[in-house]
C-alpha cells in the first residue's frame, strides 16, 4: 500500500495520543488524526506521510463517537489553548490514564504496574491561575493559533481562567485599540505590545497584571495602569516588562512597577506563597492542593528529605511539618530566594534551600544518605545522569512528580536497576481539555 499526502482514507479511531490527536490504523499503519474521538468512523485527508506513520485531518465523520460533545468555547478549533473540548470529560481522564500506561510500557519497559485512575476536577473549567496572552500585529489579543507560533486568535472570552482575568483581557485590548498601540509582529520584529501576563491568587483574591513590550518607549504605560487600577477589584499590581527576544518565548527584563506591588500571595494547604510575574508555580491551585495531599501521604515521616528542582519550595515546605530536615535544590537563583522567603513567611525553620545543579547535588549537603528524595523536573525530564546519581545516593524512597509521561518513563527505566520498585503511580489532571497529564510516582528501594 502506497500512501501520499492529499490521499483520503477511511479510518476508525481507536484511542487518543500524547499530543492530542486520535490514533487509527490502516492495515497496521498508524495514522494520527486531528480533532478526533475514540470510536469515530471518518474520512481523513493525509497531510504528512512518513515511513512509520501519517498525520491527517478529518474530512467527514460518518459515525460520531458517543464520547463526542459540543465544545463550550466559541473559539475552540482555531485556538491552541484547548484540543479536547470535543471529548466528554470522563473520556479525557481515561485517555490520560491510558497515555501514562502506554508511555511507561513503550518507553520505559514498565508493563506490570497498575496506573491508578486519574484524579480529575469536579468542575473542569476556570481552573488556571496564570494566563499568558499575545498581542496581534493588527490589533487584538489572545492565544496562539493551533500549531502556529506566528499567528494569534483574537479572543472575546476564554473558559480556562476566571471571569475576572477575562475582564482584564477585554479591558487591555480595548485600551490598546483606543490608543492605537501596535502589536508586535514576530516575523518583521516590529511593533510594541507583545504579551499580557495575568496571575491570580485563587485563595487570596490577589491579581497581578504584567504588560510585556518590545524594547522601546511606552508613554501610555502609566495611563494603562491607572485605568486598570480603577476598574478591577483585588488588583495588587501592574507591571511593565520588556521582552527583547526575537522568538515567542517570554523573557522578562527590567520589570517596572506602575501600580501597587510586584507580587501576589497564594495559599496551598495552609501554606502561603509569594509569587512574582516570572515565578514558577503550579497553574491549577485546586489540583496542586490535591497533589500535596498525595505527596504528604506517600512521604510519611522522614528524617532527611532532599527536594530536587524545588522551585519556590512548594513540596519541600509542604513536607517540613512531617520531616526533621528538608533540603531544597534548584539551579535558578531567583526561585531559591523565593523559597527561602516563603519558608520565613510560613515560620518554617527546618528547611534549607541551595542554588545548585541537581546533577551534582543528590546526596545530603553534609554527605550521607537521604531517607526520601523528591524530584519535580521540567518537561524534558531529569535525564540519565540525574537518575543514575539518584540511584547511587540510594535513598529509601523516591517520589517523582512528572508533567510529561514520555520523559517520566525513560527516567524510571534508568532508576529501577538501582534496586527500586514502583509502589504507586497516581496521575492528576491539572490541565483539563488538553492532553497534558501530571503523575506522582512512589518508589521504594528493595536492596539494602
N, C-alpha and C positions, 0 to 999 in steps of 0.2 A: 504494500500500500504506500503510495507516494502522496504526501500532503504538501500543499503550497499555501502561502498567505493568500487570503481572499476566498479560499475554499469554504463552502458552507457544509457543515456536518450535523448529523443528528446525534444527540447525547442525552444521557441520564446522569444527573448529578448525584454522586454518592456521599460526599462529605464536604466539609469546609477545610481550607488550608490555613497555615500560619502565613499571613499576607493578605487574607481576607477573601480570596476567590473560592468559588466552588470547584470541586475536583471530579472529573469524569474520566472514563477510559474508553478509548476507541480501538477495539481489538488489542487491548493491553497497553496501548499508547496513552500516556497521561495528557489530559487537556485541562488547563486552568481557565475558568470562565468567570468573567466579571458579573457582579450583581445576580448571582445565582443562589439557590437554596437547595439543601438536600432533599431529593425527591423530585425536583424539577425534571420534566422532559422538554427539551427545547432544540431549536436550530441555532447554531452558533457559527459566526464567521471567524475563521482563523486570522489572527493579526500577526503573530510571530510563530515561526516553526523552527524548533531546534532539534538536535539529534535525539534527545530523550524526552522532550515534552513540547507542548504548544500552548500558546495563550490565545484566548478567543473572547469575543463579545457576543452577547445573545442577540439574535435576530427576531425570533418568535418563540414564545412559550406555548407549547401545545398542551401541556398538562402541568398546572402550577402545583407546587408542593403545598401540603396542608400547613407547613411551617411558615409560609409567607404571610405577612401582614402589610397593611398600608403604612408607609413611613409617616411619622408625625411632623417632621420638619419640612417646610416648603422648599428649602434649599438642598434637600437630600438628593444625591445623584451627582451634580456638578461639584458640590462642596466636598473637600477632602477631610473634613472633620470627623465624619462617620462613614463606615462602609456597610454596617449590618442593621440599619434601621428597618430593613425589609424582613428581618428574621424575628420571629417570636422570641421573647427574652429567654424562655426556658430552653429554646433551641440554641441560642447563643452560648448559654452556660454549658450545655452538653458538648457543643462543638469545641469549646475551650478545654474542657477536660480531655476530650479525645486528642486534641492537638498536643497537650502535655504528654499524654501516654505515648503517642506516636513519636514525638521528638526523643523521648527517653529511649524508646526501643530502637529507632533507626540511627540516631546519632550517638547514643551512649551505650547501646547493647544492654539496656536495663529493661527487661521484659516481664519479670515476675514480681513486681512490686505494685501494689494497688494504689491508684491515684484517687484520692477522696473526691467526692462531688465538690464542684466549685462553690465557694461562699459568695453568693450574689447579693444584690441590693433589693430591698423591699420596693423601692421606687427608683428605677434606674435612669432618672433624669435630674438635671440641675445639680450635678454632683461635683463639678470641677471648681476648685478654689483658686485656680490660676488660669488665665487665658492670654494668649499672645495673638493679637490681630495684626494684619498687614494692610498698609495703605495702598490704594491703586494709583497708578500714574495719572489717570484721567479723573481722579476724584473717586471717593468711595472708600470703604473699609471692610475687611472681612477676613476669611481664611483662604488658604491656597486651594486652587482648583485641583481636583483629584489627579494625581500623577504629574503635576506641573509645579516647578519651582518658580517660574516666571509669570504665572497668572494667578489672579485672586478673584474669588467670588464675593461680590458686594452683598453683605448681609443686612437684612432688616430685622432679623431675630436669630437666636441660637438657643437650643434646648440643653446645651451642656453646662453653662454657668447659671448662676441665679439671675432672676429678672433685674436686680439692681446693676449687675455687670452689663447686661444688655442695654440698660438705660444709659450707662456711661458710653458704650459703643455708639449708640444713636446720637448722643449729645456731642461727642467729639467729632463725629462725621459731619454733623450739621455745622459746627463751628468752623471746621476746615473748609467746607464749601463756601460758607458765608464770607470767609476772609481770603478765598482763592489761594489757599496754601497747596502747593503742588506735591503730589505723592511721588515717591522715589521710583524711578524706572530701573529695574535691576539689569536690564540689557544695555541701556545707554549710560547708566550711572549718573543720572541727572534727577533733580527734584530734592525736596526737603524731608517730608514726613515719611518715616519708614515703618515703625511699629507702635502699637498701643499695647502695653502690658498692664493687666489689672490683676491684683492679688486681693483675696478676701479672707478674713478670719471668720470661718463659719460659726465658731463658738463665741467669738468676741464681737462680731459685727464690724470689725475694722475693715477699711477699704483703702488700698494704695494704688494710685494711678501713675504710670510712667509713660511719658511721651518720648519716643526714640526718633531722632532725626539723623540725617546725614551731616557730615561736617559742614558748618556754615552758620550764619546768623539765624536766629529765631525770635524776632522782635515781638511776636504775638504770644510768646510763652507765658508771660505774667497774666495777660488778659485771659488766656485759656484757663489757667489755674484759678483765677478769681471767679470765672464763670462756673467752673465745676464745683468750687467750694460752696457756692451759694445755692446749689441745686441738688446735692447728693448727701443725704444723711449718712453719718458714720464715716465720711471721708476723712482719713487721718493724715494723708499726704499726697501731694502731686509733685512729681519729679520730672526733670528734663535731662535725658542722657543722650550721648552721641554714639552712633554705631558707624565707625569708619570702614568696616569690612565691605568688600565688594560682593561677597556672597550673601545668601539669605539667612545665614545664622545670625542670632542676636548677640552681639558683643558690645557690652556697655562700657563707656568710658566717661569719666568726669561727671557723674550724676549730680545735678544741681537741684536743691530743694526750692521749689517755687511756692509751696504752701505746706504747712504742718511739719511732719517728721518723716524721715526716710525709711520707715519700717512699720510693720503691723505686729500684733500679737495673735497667736493661735493657741488653743488648748487641746491636748490629746490625753485622755485618760488621767486627768488630774495634774498633768504637766503643762507648763506654759512655755511657749517658744517664741523667740523674737525672729522675725522674717523680713529680710530686705528684698529689693527688687530682683536680685540675681541669686538669692539663696535657694539651694535645692531643698525641696520639702515635698512630701507626698501630696499629690494633687487631689486626692479624694479623702477628705477628712474622716468621714464616717467609716470607710473601709480601712483606713490607716489605723483607726482605733481597734477594729476587729483583728487586724494583723498583730497589733501589740498584744492583745489578749492571747492569741495563739502562741506568739513567741514567748511570752511570760510563762505560759503553761508548759511549753516544750523545754524551756530553760531550767525550770525548777530552781532550787537553791544551788549556788555555786560560790566557791572561794574566789577564784580569779577568772575574770572574763576579758577576752580581747575582742573588740568590735572593729573589724576591718571595713574600710570605706564608710566610716561612721557619719560622714556629713555633719549636720548640726547637732548630732547626738541623740537622734530620735530613739533608737533602740537601746543605746548604751544607758541613757538616763532612765528609760523605762525599766531596765533591769537592775538599776543601782539599789533599789529597795530590797532586793532578794539576793544580793551578792555582797561579798566582803569588799571587793575592789573591782572596778571596771576600767579598762584602758581602751580609749578610742583612738584609731589611727586613720588619718586622712591626708592626702597629698595636697589638697587645696587649703592654703593658709587661712583664707577668709572663713572657710567653713569651720576650721578648728577654733578660731577666735570666737565664732558664733556659738560653738558647742560649749566652750569654756564659760561664755557669758550666760548661756542657758542653764548650765549647772549652778552658777551663782544665783541666778534668778529663781531657781527652784530650791535653793538651800541644800544642794547635794554636794557633799564633801568627799565622797569616796569614788569619784570619777576623775580620771586624768585623760587629757587629750594631747596628741602628738602630731606634728606635721612630719610625715614620713611616707616614703614609697612602701606600699604594703608588701611588695615583693621582698623587702629586706626587714620586715617587721611583723613576723608571725608569732615569734616567741614573746614572752613577757619582757618588759623593759630591763629588768634586772636578771634576765635569764630564767630558766626553769620552764615548766610545762603548765599551760593554762588548763583549767577544767573545761572551759567552754570557749569556742571561737564562733563568733557571728560574722558573716560577711554578706554585704549587700552591694555587689559590684554594679557598674554601669551596664548598659545593654550589650556591650561587646563581651561581657563575662570577665572572669578573673584570669583565665588562661592557665596553660600548663605549668608555668614557673611558679605562680602563686599556689596552685593546688598541690604541686609537688612539695613545696616548702611547708604547706599546711600539714601534709601527711607526715613529714619529718618532725614537725613540732609535736605531733601526737596528742592533741587534746582529747579528753574523754568523749566529749560530744561536740558536734558541729551543727550549727543552724545556718543554712544557706538560703538567703532571700533573693529571689530572682525575678527580673522583669522580662526575661526572654528565654523561653524553653529551649530554643535552638542553640543557645550558648550554655545554658544550665546542664544539658545532657553531656556534652564533652567534658565540662568541668568535673562533673561527678565521676565520669569514667576515669579521669586522672587520679581521683582521690580514693576510690574504692579499693584498689590494690594495696593501699597502705594499711588495710585491716579494718575498714569501716563497712557497716551495713546500714541500709536505709530503713528507718523505723516508721517514717510518715512523710507523705507528700500532700500538702494542703494548698490547692490553688485558690486564688482570690480574684474576683472581678473588680478591678479598680477603674476600668475604662469601658463601661457598657457601650454597646453599639459599635465597638471596634474589635479587632482580632487580638488585641493585647491581653495578656493574662499574667498575673503575678503568682509566684509559688513560694511557699515556705517549706523547706525540706529539713527534717531532723535526721542526723546520722549519729551512730554510736560506734566507738572503737571496740572491736571484738578481741583483738590480740593485745597482750599486755605491753 
